[in-house]
Amino acid sequence: MKKTLVFAFLMALVLGASAQELILIGGGGLSKTDTVSTGNYGFAQARLMIPVTAGLRIGPYLGYVQYGGTELNKTPHAAFLGKEFSYGISFDSYGHLSYATSYYFWLNTGAKQVSDKFEDNLYKSDTKTKEFFASGGFFLTDDWLGWFGNNRIMFDYQKPSSAKISATWKGSAVTSTPYNKESLRLFLESGVKRFGNENSLNVEPLIHLGYGQDFGRSQNYYEIGGGLDLGLFKEYYRDVLKVKVFYRKDFSGQIPGTLCGELVFNASSLIQAIRKNK
């Protein structure tokens, strides 16, 4: 299945070479939960956007995520490692709402194949999950570089369709229940003030606000933080490199807060920025 999808993606790249745009996004992050646990993740996405009408595009989507973590309050430390491979379809649209206001919208949706391994002293488990996912967002940009003129609203949602777990205790098979990985995350990034112009790389400090729900843990949380964004204009405003630090806290106050750091880069936009400055 994976080889077939990759082949289809490459064929679409060749057949649509005259008009398509290949969007490559990657990044990673670190987290620490009040001396209790640490985590890390890395990801990569590829979207091949082929024009359908003026300002509207559609194309295949591929994504990969690898993550892991350690619970520091246990001896020996409990550890987990997970991988996700996602595939599906992507839509996007861009244009102007007014003379000085541009927008960009995108939506990715499809299926995920997830593998999770967990080890806690004498207990080990291996879980295979199939999921539905949807992610996307909406950028609204003031082309005149006004205060709080660049705003992004984004979301991520996933819901398992099936899960199988194999677990052992002291080397013997035991019965275990797969964890419900359904989750929803909404977040807003608001640029405080953008410095630059349409013909150069823009620099922008930003504010991060978020809300999330982990259905498996019946947990709701909020996020607050900030960061710095580098971007440029080409049909619409595009992020090139973004660095954020934010704090995640459960609304109940019963679960320790998590300090998170994240870096995201758009390889396609970075190449365009280099070409602009030549």
C-alpha positions in Angstrom: 0.0 0.0 0.0 2.7 2.5 1.0 4.8 1.8 -2.2 1.6 2.2 -4.3 0.8 5.6 -2.8 4.4 6.8 -3.2 4.4 5.7 -6.8 1.0 7.5 -7.5 2.4 10.6 -5.9 5.5 10.6 -8.1 3.4 9.9 -11.2 1.2 12.9 -10.4 4.3 15.0 -10.0 5.5 14.0 -13.5 2.1 14.4 -15.2 1.3 17.7 -13.6 4.8 19.1 -13.9 3.8 22.1 -16.1 1.5 23.7 -13.6 1.6 22.1 -10.2 3.3 23.2 -7.0 5.1 20.8 -4.7 4.8 21.9 -1.1 7.3 20.3 1.3 7.0 21.1 5.1 9.0 19.6 7.9 10.0 20.2 11.5 10.1 18.9 15.0 9.6 19.7 18.6 10.5 18.9 22.2 8.4 18.9 25.4 9.0 18.6 29.1 6.2 18.0 31.7 7.2 19.4 35.1 10.2 17.0 35.6 7.8 14.0 35.0 8.4 13.2 31.4 10.1 14.4 28.2 9.1 13.9 24.6 10.2 14.7 21.1 8.8 14.4 17.6 9.7 15.1 14.0 7.5 15.3 10.9 7.5 15.7 7.1 4.6 16.5 4.7 4.4 16.6 0.9 1.5 18.1 -1.0 1.3 18.2 -4.8 -1.1 21.0 -5.6 -2.6 21.0 -9.1 -4.8 23.9 -10.3 -8.4 23.2 -10.9 -9.7 26.8 -11.3 -8.1 30.2 -10.6 -7.1 30.1 -6.9 -8.3 26.6 -6.3 -6.1 23.5 -6.3 -6.3 19.8 -5.4 -3.7 17.1 -5.1 -2.3 14.0 -3.2 -0.9 14.3 0.3 1.7 12.2 2.1 2.9 12.6 5.7 5.2 11.0 8.2 5.6 11.5 12.0 8.0 9.9 14.4 7.7 10.6 18.2 9.0 9.2 21.5 9.2 10.0 25.1 10.4 8.9 28.6 8.7 9.0 32.0 11.3 10.2 34.3 9.5 9.5 37.6 9.8 5.7 37.1 12.8 3.4 37.6 13.7 2.1 35.2 12.2 4.8 33.0 9.1 4.0 31.0 9.5 4.8 27.3 7.4 4.9 24.2 8.1 5.2 20.5 5.6 5.8 17.7 5.4 6.3 14.0 2.6 7.5 11.7 2.3 7.3 8.0 -0.6 9.3 6.5 -2.0 9.6 3.0 -4.9 11.2 1.4 -6.0 14.3 -0.5 -5.3 18.0 -0.1 -7.2 21.1 -1.1 -6.1 24.7 -1.0 -7.3 28.1 -2.2 -5.9 31.6 -2.2 -6.7 35.1 -3.3 -7.8 38.5 -2.1 -10.8 39.4 0.0 -10.1 43.1 -0.7 -7.4 45.2 -2.2 -5.2 45.0 0.9 -6.3 41.6 2.4 -5.1 38.3 1.1 -6.1 34.8 2.3 -4.9 31.2 2.1 -7.0 28.1 3.0 -5.9 24.5 3.0 -7.4 21.1 4.1 -5.7 17.7 4.2 -7.8 14.6 4.9 -7.3 10.8 4.6 -6.1 7.8 6.5 -3.2 7.1 9.0 -1.4 3.9 9.8 0.1 4.2 13.3 2.5 2.0 15.2 3.1 2.5 18.9 5.6 0.7 21.2 5.5 1.1 24.9 7.8 -0.4 27.6 7.4 0.0 31.4 9.7 -2.2 33.4 8.4 -5.8 32.8 5.4 -4.7 30.6 5.7 -4.3 26.9 3.1 -3.5 24.2 2.9 -3.0 20.5 -0.2 -1.3 19.0 -1.3 -1.0 15.4 -4.0 1.6 14.7 -5.8 2.7 11.6 -7.2 6.3 11.8 -9.1 8.9 9.9 -7.5 12.4 10.0 -8.2 15.9 8.9 -6.0 19.0 9.3 -6.0 22.4 7.8 -6.2 26.1 8.4 -7.0 29.6 7.2 -4.5 32.5 6.9 -5.7 36.1 6.7 -3.0 38.7 5.9 -3.0 42.5 5.9 -0.8 43.3 2.9 0.0 46.8 4.4 1.9 45.3 7.3 -0.4 46.6 10.0 -0.4 45.6 13.7 -1.8 42.1 14.3 -2.4 41.9 10.5 -1.4 38.3 10.0 -3.6 35.7 11.6 -3.7 31.9 11.2 -6.4 29.6 12.6 -5.4 25.9 12.3 -6.8 22.5 13.4 -5.8 18.8 13.7 -8.3 16.0 14.2 -7.8 12.2 14.3 -10.2 9.3 15.1 -9.3 5.6 15.2 -11.2 3.2 13.0 -9.6 0.1 14.3 -6.8 -0.9 16.7 -4.9 -4.1 17.6 -2.6 -4.5 20.6 -0.2 -7.3 21.6 1.2 -7.1 25.1 3.4 -9.1 27.4 4.2 -9.1 31.2 7.4 -10.8 32.1 7.5 -12.3 28.6 4.1 -13.9 28.8 1.1 -12.6 26.7 -1.5 -10.7 28.6 -4.8 -9.0 27.6 -4.6 -5.3 27.2 -7.0 -2.6 25.8 -5.8 -0.2 23.0 -5.6 3.4 24.0 -8.3 5.7 22.4 -6.2 8.1 20.3 -9.0 10.4 19.2 -8.0 14.0 19.6 -8.8 17.5 18.5 -6.5 20.5 18.5 -7.3 24.1 17.6 -4.8 27.0 17.7 -4.4 30.6 16.7 -1.2 32.4 15.7 -1.4 36.1 15.5 1.4 38.2 14.2 2.2 41.2 16.4 4.0 43.3 13.7 5.5 42.2 10.4 8.7 43.9 9.2 9.6 43.7 5.5 7.8 44.2 2.2 6.4 42.2 -0.7 9.8 41.9 -2.4 11.8 40.7 0.6 11.8 38.2 3.5 9.4 39.3 6.3 10.1 38.9 10.0 7.3 38.7 12.5 6.9 38.0 16.3 3.7 36.1 17.0 1.4 35.1 19.7 0.2 31.5 20.1 -3.1 30.5 21.7 -4.5 27.0 21.6 -7.2 24.6 22.8 -7.1 20.8 22.7 -9.1 17.7 23.7 -7.7 14.3 24.3 -10.7 12.0 24.2 -8.8 9.0 25.5 -7.9 10.7 28.7 -11.1 12.9 28.9 -8.7 15.8 29.1 -9.1 19.4 27.9 -6.2 21.7 27.8 -5.1 25.2 26.8 -1.9 26.5 25.2 -0.3 29.9 25.5 3.0 31.2 24.1 4.8 33.0 21.3 7.5 32.8 18.7 9.1 34.2 15.6 8.1 33.7 12.0 9.9 34.4 8.7 7.8 34.6 5.6 7.4 36.0 2.1 4.7 36.9 -0.5 4.1 34.8 -3.6 0.4 34.8 -4.6 -0.3 34.7 -0.8 1.8 35.0 2.4 3.9 31.9 3.0 5.7 30.8 6.1 9.4 30.0 5.5 10.6 29.3 9.0 8.8 29.4 12.3 10.0 28.9 15.9 7.6 28.7 18.9 7.6 28.1 22.6 4.3 27.5 24.4 2.9 26.1 27.7 0.2 23.5 27.7 -2.0 23.0 30.8 -5.0 20.9 31.6 -8.0 22.9 32.6 -8.6 20.7 35.6 -5.2 21.6 37.1 -4.8 17.9 38.1 -2.3 17.1 35.3 1.2 18.6 35.3 1.8 21.3 32.6 4.0 20.8 29.6 6.5 23.2 28.2 6.8 22.8 24.4 9.2 24.0 21.8 8.6 23.7 18.0 10.3 24.5 14.8 8.5 24.3 11.4 10.0 25.1 8.0 8.6 25.2 4.5 11.3 23.9 2.1 9.4 25.1 -1.0 9.1 28.7 0.4 12.7 28.6 1.5 13.8 27.8 -2.1 11.6 30.7 -3.4 13.1 33.1 -0.8 16.7 32.2 -2.0 15.7 32.7 -5.6 14.1 36.1 -4.8 17.3 37.3 -3.2 19.6 36.3 -6.1 
